[in-house]
Amino acid sequence: MTKNQFREWALKEVRILDGATGTMLQKAGMPSGVCPEKWVLDNPDT
């Protein structure tokens, strides 16, 4: 998913991510203390 595709998806309606999403992103390499939404956009392959 590209940044633009994610942006379009996110703007269509309210999106709610649960706590497990952050846990899974950290397991995929996201460091703690960063903005998950930005990290996902900066690491689309992950």
C-alpha positions in Angstrom: 0.0 0.0 0.0 1.4 3.4 -1.0 1.2 6.5 1.2 -1.5 7.9 -1.0 -3.5 4.7 -0.9 -3.3 4.6 2.9 -4.2 8.3 3.1 -7.3 7.6 0.9 -8.3 4.6 2.9 -7.9 6.4 6.2 -9.9 9.4 5.1 -12.9 7.5 3.9 -14.3 7.0 7.4 -13.2 6.7 11.0 -10.6 3.9 11.5 -10.0 2.4 14.9 -6.9 0.3 15.5 -6.7 -1.8 18.7 -3.8 -2.3 21.0 -2.7 -5.5 19.3 -1.9 -3.5 16.2 0.9 -1.6 18.0 2.2 -4.9 19.4 2.3 -6.5 16.0 4.0 -3.4 14.5 6.7 -3.6 17.3 7.2 -7.3 16.5 7.7 -6.2 12.9 10.5 -3.8 13.8 8.8 -0.6 14.8 10.7 1.0 17.7 8.7 2.1 20.8 8.0 5.7 21.1 7.4 6.5 17.5 4.1 7.4 15.8 2.7 4.1 14.5 0.8 5.8 11.6 3.9 7.5 10.4 6.0 4.4 10.8 3.5 2.4 8.7 3.7 5.0 6.0 7.5 5.1 6.1 7.8 1.3 6.1 5.2 0.1 3.6 6.9 -3.2 2.8 6.8 -4.2 6.5 
